[in-house]
Structure formats: C-alpha cells, structure tokens
Amino acid sequence: MVNGGNQQGVLVVKELVYAYAMWVSAAFTMHVIRTFDALVAVQPPTNVPLRDYTELQAKHDSMQAELLELYRFKIATLEGRLVKPQRNPNTPLTADEKAEILRLHGLGLSRGEIVEQTGRSDTSVYFVIRNASADGQGGAQ
C-alpha cells in the first residue's frame, strides 16, 4: 500500500487479482477458463513459410566438430597422452600443414599448443602465422 504522494493506492499482482476473482465468482472462473481454451484452440496460420535451417545446422555441426577436436586435443595435452609426430625439422611445410596451422590458430590455440599438435618448430609456426597476417589471411575467425 502507498499512503502518500501522487501514486497513492494499493499495488497488486495482476495474476493474484484473477485468482481472487475466480475464487469469489464461479461465473468469472468459467469465463476465464473458456477464454483461455478459445485462445489455445486457435491454430497458427498455415500460409507462413518455414525458414530453411539446413545451412545454419550445417554451420553449427561444423563448428561443433571443430570445438570437439579442440577439447580432445586440450584433454590429451593435459593428460600427457599426446604423441608428437616424428618429422625431420628440415622438411619444408606442405600446404596442408600450413592450412592446419592457420586453422588451429583461428580456433584460438596458442603457438605452443600448435607446435605440440603439429610437431613443427615454434619458428615454423610463427612464420606461417606472420606471413598469413601479412597476406591478409589472418587465420583468426
């Protein structure tokens, strides 16, 4: 209750007023029930086109797969079960390896994590990321 000022009166919750009125009057109770039933019985219009979510679902699935791969890598790293691939450090990076480094960088992995996962040197990873940034590819998404 507000006893003074410009906003005098009793403040109530609308739903409680309905509940009280329904308790006091059986006729009002029936009116509320019938009105609600009529609203619920109304069918939505059938001429509204449904949005095609296949493209959105495909993007979601792709992102979820990448996230799962990232989690698996981080878990394996934490558990110490990650086995580094054996590579000759003097072998040049292939285009696929460069793309993988940029993809992992785009997922937010640190350079150290990328080195761990790819088995390539920190210097190689650094130069791939730097050159991609200079070329405008960036690798970050």
HUKA-V976251 format. One record per residue. RES is the residue in one small letter. PHI is phi in radians with two decimals (999 if undefined). D_FIRST is the distance of its C-alpha to the first C-alpha in Angstrom with 1 decimal. Layout:
# HUKA-V976251
res=RES phi=PHI d_first=D_FIRST
res=RES phi=PHI d_first=D_FIRST
This chain:
# HUKA-V976251
res=m phi=999 d_first=0.0
res=v phi=-2.02 d_first=3.8
res=n phi=-1.64 d_first=6.3
res=g phi=-2.43 d_first=9.4
res=g phi=1.54 d_first=11.7
res=n phi=-1.35 d_first=12.9
res=q phi=-1.90 d_first=10.0
res=q phi=-1.23 d_first=7.6
res=g phi=2.50 d_first=5.9
res=v phi=-1.92 d_first=4.5
res=l phi=-1.68 d_first=6.1
res=v phi=-2.38 d_first=8.9
res=v phi=-1.59 d_first=12.3
res=k phi=-0.94 d_first=15.0
res=e phi=-1.12 d_first=17.4
res=l phi=-1.24 d_first=15.3
res=v phi=-1.10 d_first=15.1
res=y phi=-1.05 d_first=18.8
res=a phi=-1.09 d_first=19.5
res=y phi=-1.13 d_first=17.7
res=a phi=-1.11 d_first=19.6
res=m phi=-1.19 d_first=22.8
res=w phi=-1.27 d_first=22.5
res=v phi=-1.31 d_first=22.2
res=s phi=-2.18 d_first=24.9
res=a phi=-1.16 d_first=28.2
res=a phi=-1.14 d_first=29.0
res=f phi=-1.17 d_first=26.0
res=t phi=-1.02 d_first=26.8
res=m phi=-1.13 d_first=30.3
res=h phi=-1.11 d_first=29.3
res=v phi=-1.11 d_first=27.2
res=i phi=-1.09 d_first=30.1
res=r phi=-1.16 d_first=32.8
res=t phi=-1.13 d_first=31.0
res=f phi=-1.11 d_first=30.7
res=d phi=-1.02 d_first=34.3
res=a phi=-1.16 d_first=35.4
res=l phi=-1.17 d_first=33.9
res=v phi=-1.23 d_first=35.4
res=a phi=-1.29 d_first=38.7
res=v phi=-1.18 d_first=39.2
res=q phi=-1.51 d_first=41.9
res=p phi=-1.18 d_first=41.8
res=p phi=-1.07 d_first=44.5
res=t phi=-1.56 d_first=47.9
res=n phi=-1.56 d_first=49.2
res=v phi=-1.43 d_first=47.1
res=p phi=-1.21 d_first=49.5
res=l phi=-1.50 d_first=48.8
res=r phi=-1.32 d_first=49.2
res=d phi=-1.48 d_first=52.1
res=y phi=-1.76 d_first=51.0
res=t phi=-1.11 d_first=54.5
res=e phi=-1.16 d_first=54.9
res=l phi=-1.13 d_first=51.5
res=q phi=-1.14 d_first=52.3
res=a phi=-1.10 d_first=55.7
res=k phi=-1.13 d_first=54.2
res=h phi=-1.06 d_first=51.7
res=d phi=-1.09 d_first=54.5
res=s phi=-1.11 d_first=56.7
res=m phi=-1.14 d_first=54.0
res=q phi=-1.16 d_first=53.2
res=a phi=-1.12 d_first=57.0
res=e phi=-1.12 d_first=57.3
res=l phi=-1.14 d_first=54.3
res=l phi=-1.10 d_first=55.8
res=e phi=-1.08 d_first=59.1
res=l phi=-1.10 d_first=57.5
res=y phi=-1.09 d_first=55.7
res=r phi=-1.05 d_first=59.0
res=f phi=-1.09 d_first=60.8
res=k phi=-1.10 d_first=58.3
res=i phi=-1.13 d_first=58.4
res=a phi=-1.07 d_first=62.2
res=t phi=-1.13 d_first=62.4
res=l phi=-1.14 d_first=60.1
res=e phi=-1.43 d_first=62.2
res=g phi=1.27 d_first=65.4
res=r phi=-1.67 d_first=66.8
res=l phi=-1.28 d_first=67.3
res=v phi=-1.81 d_first=71.0
res=k phi=-1.25 d_first=72.1
res=p phi=-1.13 d_first=74.4
res=q phi=-1.50 d_first=77.9
res=r phi=-2.36 d_first=79.0
res=n phi=-1.35 d_first=81.6
res=p phi=-1.11 d_first=79.8
res=n phi=-1.54 d_first=82.4
res=t phi=-1.30 d_first=81.7
res=p phi=-1.13 d_first=80.0
res=l phi=-1.22 d_first=76.5
res=t phi=-1.45 d_first=76.6
res=a phi=-1.08 d_first=74.4
res=d phi=-1.14 d_first=72.4
res=e phi=-1.14 d_first=71.9
res=k phi=-1.10 d_first=70.7
res=a phi=-1.11 d_first=68.3
res=e phi=-1.15 d_first=67.0
res=i phi=-1.08 d_first=66.5
res=l phi=-1.19 d_first=64.5
res=r phi=-1.13 d_first=62.4
res=l phi=-1.12 d_first=61.6
res=h phi=-1.10 d_first=60.8
res=g phi=-1.14 d_first=58.5
res=l phi=-1.37 d_first=56.7
res=g phi=1.71 d_first=55.9
res=l phi=-1.23 d_first=58.5
res=s phi=-1.31 d_first=60.0
res=r phi=-1.05 d_first=63.6
res=g phi=-1.07 d_first=64.4
res=e phi=-1.16 d_first=62.8
res=i phi=-1.15 d_first=64.8
res=v phi=-1.05 d_first=67.9
res=e phi=-1.05 d_first=67.3
res=q phi=-1.31 d_first=66.7
res=t phi=-1.58 d_first=69.5
res=g phi=1.35 d_first=72.1
res=r phi=-1.66 d_first=72.9
res=s phi=-1.27 d_first=73.2
res=d phi=-1.05 d_first=70.4
res=t phi=-1.12 d_first=72.6
res=s phi=-1.08 d_first=73.1
res=v phi=-1.10 d_first=69.4
res=y phi=-1.01 d_first=68.6
res=f phi=-1.20 d_first=71.2
res=v phi=-1.10 d_first=70.0
res=i phi=-1.15 d_first=66.4
res=r phi=-1.10 d_first=67.6
res=n phi=-1.16 d_first=70.0
res=a phi=-1.17 d_first=67.4
res=s phi=-1.15 d_first=65.0
res=a phi=-1.20 d_first=67.8
res=d phi=-1.43 d_first=68.6
res=g phi=1.58 d_first=65.0
res=q phi=-1.40 d_first=64.5
res=g phi=1.29 d_first=62.2
res=g phi=1.54 d_first=61.5
res=a phi=-1.43 d_first=57.7
res=q phi=-1.98 d_first=55.6
